[in-house]
């Protein structure tokens, strides 16, 4: 009888540990899904803003100075509107830079990150390509 009580105690303890591990794994999986969702939303929102604002620009893309100015305007717009607040208190970061004739957007949350690059041509901002 003592042996059965000890075995029951061991199996109960193992069951509780397993249950706790499953709960933690499910919580981590949900957290990762929430982070992926935020990344997708942030990039989608920023791309939408850039597409709308890019279509309003009238840049002579054959002129390097105008191209640079157009990219800097779009960068300033994104910096002004800021980031979407995540549902939970995750550490988020959003970096914008103009390099190689592109506006580079990088967003990260926790250890996950994504990036996209936007050109004035791709955003429909070049007047020399409209005609």
WOMOSUL-V829638 format. One record per residue. N is the residue number from 1. RES is the residue in three letters. SS is DSSP state (H for helix, E for strand, C for the rest). PSI is psi as a letter, one per 20 degrees, with the letter a starting at -180 (999 if undefined). Layout:
n:N res:RES ss:SS psi:PSI
n:N res:RES ss:SS psi:PSI
//
This chain:
n:1 res:UNK ss:C psi:h
n:2 res:UNK ss:H psi:h
n:3 res:UNK ss:H psi:g
n:4 res:UNK ss:H psi:h
n:5 res:UNK ss:H psi:g
n:6 res:UNK ss:H psi:g
n:7 res:UNK ss:H psi:g
n:8 res:UNK ss:H psi:g
n:9 res:UNK ss:H psi:g
n:10 res:UNK ss:H psi:g
n:11 res:UNK ss:H psi:h
n:12 res:UNK ss:H psi:g
n:13 res:UNK ss:H psi:g
n:14 res:UNK ss:H psi:h
n:15 res:UNK ss:H psi:g
n:16 res:UNK ss:H psi:g
n:17 res:UNK ss:H psi:g
n:18 res:UNK ss:H psi:g
n:19 res:UNK ss:H psi:g
n:20 res:UNK ss:H psi:g
n:21 res:UNK ss:H psi:g
n:22 res:UNK ss:H psi:g
n:23 res:UNK ss:H psi:g
n:24 res:UNK ss:H psi:g
n:25 res:UNK ss:H psi:g
n:26 res:UNK ss:H psi:h
n:27 res:UNK ss:H psi:g
n:28 res:UNK ss:H psi:h
n:29 res:UNK ss:H psi:g
n:30 res:UNK ss:H psi:h
n:31 res:UNK ss:H psi:g
n:32 res:UNK ss:H psi:g
n:33 res:UNK ss:H psi:g
n:34 res:UNK ss:H psi:g
n:35 res:UNK ss:H psi:g
n:36 res:UNK ss:H psi:g
n:37 res:UNK ss:H psi:g
n:38 res:UNK ss:H psi:g
n:39 res:UNK ss:H psi:g
n:40 res:UNK ss:H psi:g
n:41 res:UNK ss:H psi:g
n:42 res:UNK ss:H psi:g
n:43 res:UNK ss:H psi:g
n:44 res:UNK ss:H psi:g
n:45 res:UNK ss:H psi:g
n:46 res:UNK ss:H psi:g
n:47 res:UNK ss:H psi:g
n:48 res:UNK ss:H psi:g
n:49 res:UNK ss:H psi:g
n:50 res:UNK ss:H psi:h
n:51 res:UNK ss:H psi:g
n:52 res:UNK ss:H psi:g
n:53 res:UNK ss:H psi:h
n:54 res:UNK ss:H psi:h
n:55 res:UNK ss:H psi:h
n:56 res:UNK ss:H psi:i
n:57 res:UNK ss:C psi:q
n:58 res:UNK ss:C psi:n
n:59 res:UNK ss:E psi:p
n:60 res:UNK ss:C psi:n
n:61 res:UNK ss:C psi:i
n:62 res:UNK ss:C psi:i
n:63 res:UNK ss:C psi:o
n:64 res:UNK ss:H psi:h
n:65 res:UNK ss:H psi:g
n:66 res:UNK ss:H psi:h
n:67 res:UNK ss:H psi:g
n:68 res:UNK ss:H psi:g
n:69 res:UNK ss:H psi:g
n:70 res:UNK ss:H psi:g
n:71 res:UNK ss:H psi:h
n:72 res:UNK ss:H psi:h
n:73 res:UNK ss:H psi:g
n:74 res:UNK ss:H psi:h
n:75 res:UNK ss:H psi:g
n:76 res:UNK ss:H psi:h
n:77 res:UNK ss:H psi:g
n:78 res:UNK ss:H psi:h
n:79 res:UNK ss:H psi:h
n:80 res:UNK ss:H psi:g
n:81 res:UNK ss:H psi:h
n:82 res:UNK ss:C psi:a
n:83 res:UNK ss:C psi:r
n:84 res:UNK ss:C psi:p
n:85 res:UNK ss:C psi:p
n:86 res:UNK ss:C psi:q
n:87 res:UNK ss:C psi:h
n:88 res:UNK ss:C psi:r
n:89 res:UNK ss:C psi:m
n:90 res:UNK ss:C psi:q
n:91 res:UNK ss:C psi:o
n:92 res:UNK ss:E psi:q
n:93 res:UNK ss:E psi:q
n:94 res:UNK ss:E psi:p
n:95 res:UNK ss:E psi:p
n:96 res:UNK ss:E psi:p
n:97 res:UNK ss:E psi:q
n:98 res:UNK ss:E psi:p
n:99 res:UNK ss:E psi:p
n:100 res:UNK ss:C psi:k
n:101 res:UNK ss:C psi:j
n:102 res:UNK ss:E psi:q
n:103 res:UNK ss:E psi:o
n:104 res:UNK ss:E psi:p
n:105 res:UNK ss:E psi:p
n:106 res:UNK ss:E psi:p
n:107 res:UNK ss:E psi:q
n:108 res:UNK ss:E psi:q
n:109 res:UNK ss:E psi:p
n:110 res:UNK ss:C psi:c
n:111 res:UNK ss:C psi:i
n:112 res:UNK ss:E psi:q
n:113 res:UNK ss:E psi:q
n:114 res:UNK ss:E psi:q
n:115 res:UNK ss:E psi:q
n:116 res:UNK ss:E psi:q
n:117 res:UNK ss:E psi:q
n:118 res:UNK ss:E psi:p
n:119 res:UNK ss:C psi:q
n:120 res:UNK ss:C psi:h
n:121 res:UNK ss:C psi:g
n:122 res:UNK ss:C psi:h
n:123 res:UNK ss:C psi:i
n:124 res:UNK ss:C psi:k
n:125 res:UNK ss:C psi:i
n:126 res:UNK ss:E psi:o
n:127 res:UNK ss:H psi:h
n:128 res:UNK ss:H psi:i
n:129 res:UNK ss:H psi:i
n:130 res:UNK ss:C psi:h
n:131 res:UNK ss:C psi:999
//
